[in-house]
Amino acid sequence: MSAPILLIAAFFFGPFVRELGPIHLAGLAFQIVVVVSAGFILWLWLPSIYPASGVASFSFLSPVLSVGLGWLLLGETVGPNLIGALVLVAIGIVLINRPTRSRKTSASPVHSA
C-alpha cells in the first residue's frame, strides 16, 4: 500500500532518480536475480522436504542473521538489549522445532467381547 503513495510523494522531494550509476543497477540486478528469484525458489522447495511448520519458523532467523551480518560486515554496534532480543528469538525457534513428547494416557483398557 505504501509503494504508490511513496512514489507519488517522491516527486515533491527532489529528483525522482538521483545519481543512478552502474553500481546501483548491479545491486538492483543482484536483488532481482539472486535474492528474489533464488530465494523464492528455495523457499518453495523447502516445504517439499520438511514440514511447513518447521520451515516457517526459520523465517524468524532473518533478524538474527541481519544483526550478525550488520555487526560483522558493517561494524554496527550490538548492545545488551539487542543481544537479549536475539536470544529470545533463538529460544522461540528452539521451542517451536523441538520434538513433541508422547503423552502417556491413563485410559482404561479395552475389553474384548
C-alpha positions, 0 to 999 in steps of 0.5 A: 500500500505504501509503494504508490503513495511513496512514489507519488510523494517522491516527486515533491522531494527532489529528483525522482532518480538521483545519481543512478550509476552502474553500481546501483543497477548491479545491486538492483540486478543482484536483488532481482536475480539472486535474492528474489528469484533464488530465494523464492525458489528455495523457499518453495522447495523447502516445504517439499522436504520438511514440514511447513511448520518447521520451515516457517519458523526459520523465517524468524532467523532473518533478524538474527542473521541481519544483526550478525551480518550488520555487526560483522560486515558493517561494524554496527554496534550490538548492545545488551538489549539487542543481544537479549532480543536475539536470544529470545528469538533463538529460544522461540525457534528452539521451542517451536522445532523441538520434538513433541513428547508422547503423552502417556494416557491413563485410559482404561483398557479395552475389553474384548467381547 
